[in-house]
Amino acid sequence: MTDKRKVRKAVFPVAGLGTRFLPATKAVPKEMLTVVDKPVIQYVVDEALEAGIEHLIFVTGRSKAVIEDYFDIQVELDQTLRERNKKAEIELLEAMLPKAGTTSFTRQQAPLGLGHAVWCARDLVGNEPFALLLPDMIMKGEKGCLKGMVELYEHSGGNVVAVEECAPEQAHKYGIVGVGDRVGDGFKITRMVEKPAAGTAPSNFFINGRYILQPEIFPILERQERGAGNEIQLTDGMVRLSGAQPFAAYHFRGETFDCGAKDGFILANVAFALERADIRPTVEEPLKALLQALK
């Protein structure tokens, strides 16, 4: 099967508790922590929209209602900005606001893993291919990661995952793929292994948190037994799906920041701040001074 129906929908699993960022995430969802002046989730949504996604599907949990509020109009704020003639701020908020009817929200009522979160979106996705973007991971590159994946999908059909290279000795920390024949700006995947034992990895290409999947993954996840961490693992489901459908890998060559970890979050703030013409002049020299003080 090499289904090439257009990828119109994207799933964002945002139900995680964010325990690595306590105490902040006791009251603020980790996806709403800001990198410079935008929430992490906004960067991920922007990547999806750049790739042509038309319908944004959020799998949420308790205490995540603020994400739904963020992607809606705040009447009091809008009215105040208009009364004060804050045109730049109004235009900024309007540009970030999804069109009416293009966002959906569903609950993952128990923390049963990524595979379960994806399964919770089954009725909203329906019988069509969809993108899956992990909201902790934000990418920076000349081309959006998902946009490149969609372009590869148009060649390969089937399923596509984004990969990056790691040091071979670090491969045991990641989900690793085997490398097959080249296709488009990527390659066919020969196998997938979640955190292989040291020295046994089929390559040093690891899955970085972006996927295009066919809807046949849903009945697999529905029957999937719990795996590592007593959770329903997406990788286990993809391995089963790969027995019936092809998988290709898109080699992303930009930078990825894991904003679910403190070091990745800090580095993302620095990297994106230095890209801003309105911020770099005031932070570049202090940052250099801080680095110099470490020597």
N, C-alpha and C positions, 0 to 999 in steps of 0.2 A: 504494500500500500504506500502511495506517495501523494497523499492528500495535499493539495495546494490551495485550498480555500483561503480567502483573505483572513488574516489575523485581525479581528476587530475588537476583541475584548482582552482586558488584562486583569489579573487577580493580584491583590496585595494582601498578604497575610499579616495583619497588624494586631493580632490578639496577644502577642507575647508580653510577659510581665516586666521585662527590662530590669531584672534583678542586678545586673552588673552595674547599673547606674543609680542604685539606691544611695542616698535617700531621695534624690530628685524625682525618680520615677514612682515614688509613693503617690504623688499627686499629678504628675505630668507624664503622659505617655512618652516612651522613648522616641517614638516617631515624630514627636512634636518638639524635641530638643533642637535648637537652632544651630545651623552651620552658617556663620556670619549673621544674616538676618532672615533666613528662610528655614522653616522646619525641614528636617531630613526627608520627610515624606514628600515634600514639594519637589525636591530634586528628582526623586524617583518617578513621580507622576509626570514631571516635565520630560523625562527620558521616554516615557511611554507615549506621550502625546507627539513628541518629535517623530516617533516611529509610525505614526498614523493610527494609533489606538483610538477607538471611538467610544468605548464604554469601560468605565473604571469600576472594578468590583473590589470592595474592601471586606475582608473577613476580620471582624472585630471581636472584642471581648468586653467584659465589664470594665468600667472606668475609662473606656475609649471613646465616649460620646463626643469629646472635644474634637476628635478628628472629623466627625461628621459635621460639627458646627463650623470647623475651619473651612470646609469646602462648601459653605453656604454664605448667603448674604447676612451681614450683621447690621440690622436696620439702624440701630442707634449710632454705630460708628459711621456708617454711610451718610446718615443725615448730618452728623457733626462735621464731617469732612466737607460736605457740600456747603454748609452754612459758613465755614471758614475759608471757602474757596481753595481748598487744598487739591488742586487739579492733578498734580503729579502723583500724589498718594492714591487718589481715586482711580487714575488710569492704571497704576500698578496693581491694585486689588482687582480691578475688572479683568485685567489680562490674565491673572492667575485663577480666576473663578471658572470652573467647568461649566459648560452649557447645561441648561436645565434638562433633566432627564438622562444625563450621561453618567451619573454616579449611582451605585447601588451598595447597600450595606447588609451584611448578614452576620450572625453571631456564631462563633465557635465557643460552645458553652462549657467545654472542658479542655484543659491543656494536653491534648493527646498527640501532639506532634505536627510537623509540617504537612505530612501526607493527609492527616485528618483535616487540617485547615483547608487544603486544596479541595478535598471532597466536599466540604461544607458549601463550596461555591458552585456545585454541579448544576443546580437548577437555574442559576443566573447565567451560567456559561452556555448551557444547552449543548446541542450536538454540533459543535464547531470547534476548530482549533483555538487556542488561547495562549496568551503570554502570562508568565508568572514572574514577578519581580520581588525579590526579598527586600523589604523596606529598610533593613539596616545598611545595605550596601549602596553607596553612591559612587558613580563612575565619572571620570573626567578624561576626555579625549577629543580628538578632532571630529569624530563621529560618535553619536550615541551608541552605546552597546546594543540596545534593542533594535535600533535602526539597522545596524549591520547584520543582526540576526535575521530580521525580516527579509533583507536582501538575499541572504544565504538560503532562507526557507523557500524563496521563489525559485531557486535552482534545485534544491534537494527535496522539498516536500517533507512529509513525515514529521519527525520531532527534531528540535534543535536545542542544544545547550551552549552557553557561552563558557569558554575556558581561558585560563591564563597559565603561564608557566611559573613554577616554583623551583627552588633548589631541590635537587633529587633527594637529599637527605631529609627534606621537610614533607615529602609526599605522604608519609603515614598520617599526617594531620588532616588530610582532605579527602573528598570524593574525587577519585582519579579515573581518567578514561584511557582506553587503548586507542592507538592511532592507526587508522586505515587509509584508504586511497583519498587523494585530495579531491575536494568538491568546492567550487566557488572560492570564497575567502575562508576556507576551513577544510575539514576532513571528515570522512566517515568514522564513526565510533565503532570499535570492535568489541569493547567490553566496558563495564563500569564497576568500580570497586570502591566501597566506602571505607576510608581509613585503612588501607592495606598494611599488613605487617611490614616492618622496616626491611628494605631490600627486595620486596616482592612486587612493587608497583609496576604496572605495565608501561607507564610513562611518567613525566613530571607535569602533565597538563591536568589542572584541577578545575572543577566546576565552581564558578564564581557567583552564583546566585541569580542567574537569568535563564529562563527556559521558554521554549515554545512547545506546547504539548497538544496532542490530539485528544479528543474527548473520551477515547477508549481507556484512558487512564482512570476514569471515575469508577467503573465497575471493578477494576483491579484494586483500587484503594478501598472500596467498600468491603472487599473480602480479605484485605491485607491483614495478616497477623502482626501483632506488635513486635517491633524489633529492638534496636539499641535504645536504652533509656526507657524501656517499656512504652514506647511511642510508635505510632504508625509512620514509618519512614518513607519519604517520597522516593529516595533512591531505590529502595527495595521494589517499589511499584514500577519504576522506570526500567529496572532490570527485567522484570517480567514482561513489560510492554515491548522491550527490545527484541523479544523472541518472535514477535509478530509484525513489528513495524521498524523501519530504519531510523537510526539516530545519527545526526551530524553534529559536529562541534564548530562553533564560530570562535576563532582565535582573536580575542579582544586584546589590543595592544596599548590601551591607555592606562590610566591609574585607577585603582579601586581602593576605596576607604571603607573599612568595616566600622561603621558608626555605632555598632552595638558594643564596641570595646572602647575603653577610655583613650588608648593610644591612637586608634584610628580616628576617633572623633576629634581629638586635638589636632592631628595632622590634617584632617579635612578642613578644619577652620582656618589653619594657616595657609593651606594651598589655595582655597577659594578666596580668601582675603587678599592674597597677593595677586590674584587675577583681576581684582577690582580697581579701576582707575581712581575711584573716589576714596579708596582705603589704603592702597599700597604706599602712597607717599608718606603717610603718617605712621605706618607700622613697620616698614622695611628696615629702617635704621635701628629702632629699638629691638627688633628681632635679631639683627646681626650682633648687637651689643650683648644680648642674652646668650647667643651662641658663643661669642668670644669669651664671655665670662666662664663658660664651661671648660675652656682649655687650660 
